[in-house]
């Protein structure tokens, strides 16, 4: 179970271009905790919860920025084909 969670965390984080430091800041942990978790070395449930919650926050921020940019583009009269 831990190796799969570690791989998922790393894949999602890297896939969105989020640094370990950024994730650590939003999860309220030290960057070394993120590194250990991604290697499968930290199995505390509370830590995993904080990491995935922080990642969810960052992904929601990214989604909101994209929606804002899309709305600005549509309001400016730009067309997409």
C-alpha positions as CSV (number, residue, x, y, z in Angstrom):
1,X,0.0,0.0,0.0
2,X,2.7,2.5,0.9
3,X,4.7,2.0,-2.3
4,X,1.6,2.7,-4.4
5,X,0.8,5.9,-2.4
6,X,4.4,7.0,-2.7
7,X,4.4,6.5,-6.5
8,X,1.0,8.2,-6.8
9,X,2.1,11.2,-4.8
10,X,5.3,11.6,-6.8
11,X,3.5,11.1,-10.2
12,X,0.8,13.7,-9.4
13,X,3.3,16.2,-8.0
14,X,5.8,15.9,-10.8
15,X,3.1,15.7,-13.5
16,X,1.9,19.2,-12.5
17,X,5.4,20.7,-12.1
18,X,5.0,21.1,-8.3
19,X,8.3,21.1,-6.3
20,X,8.7,19.1,-3.1
21,X,9.3,22.4,-1.4
22,X,5.9,23.8,-2.6
23,X,4.1,20.7,-1.6
24,X,5.8,20.8,1.8
25,X,4.8,24.4,2.4
26,X,1.1,23.7,1.6
27,X,1.1,20.5,3.6
28,X,2.8,22.1,6.7
29,X,5.7,19.7,6.7
30,X,9.4,20.0,6.0
31,X,10.6,19.2,2.4
32,X,12.5,16.2,3.7
33,X,9.2,14.6,4.8
34,X,7.9,14.9,1.2
35,X,11.1,13.2,-0.1
36,X,10.9,10.4,2.5
37,X,7.2,9.8,1.7
38,X,7.9,9.6,-2.0
39,X,10.5,7.0,-1.3
40,X,8.0,5.1,0.8
41,X,9.9,5.6,4.0
42,X,7.1,7.4,5.9
43,X,4.0,5.4,6.7
44,X,2.3,7.7,9.2
45,X,-1.3,8.1,8.1
46,X,-1.5,11.6,9.4
47,X,1.5,12.6,7.2
48,X,0.0,11.0,4.1
49,X,-3.3,12.9,4.8
50,X,-1.4,16.2,5.1
51,X,0.5,15.6,1.9
52,X,-2.5,14.6,-0.2
53,X,-4.5,17.5,1.3
54,X,-1.7,19.9,0.4
55,X,-1.5,18.5,-3.1
56,X,-5.2,18.8,-3.6
57,X,-5.0,22.5,-2.6
58,X,-2.3,23.1,-5.1
59,X,-4.2,21.3,-7.9
60,X,-7.4,23.3,-7.1
61,X,-5.4,26.5,-7.3
62,X,-4.1,25.4,-10.7
63,X,-7.6,24.6,-11.8
64,X,-8.9,28.0,-10.7
65,X,-6.0,29.8,-12.6
66,X,-6.8,27.9,-15.7
67,X,-10.5,28.7,-15.5
68,X,-9.7,32.3,-14.9
69,X,-7.5,32.4,-17.9
70,X,-10.1,30.7,-20.0
71,X,-12.8,33.1,-18.9
72,X,-10.5,36.1,-19.7
73,X,-9.8,34.7,-23.1
74,X,-13.5,34.2,-23.8
75,X,-14.4,37.7,-22.5
76,X,-11.7,39.2,-24.8
77,X,-13.5,37.9,-27.8
78,X,-10.9,35.2,-28.6
79,X,-12.2,32.2,-30.5
80,X,-11.2,28.6,-30.2
81,X,-11.6,26.2,-33.0
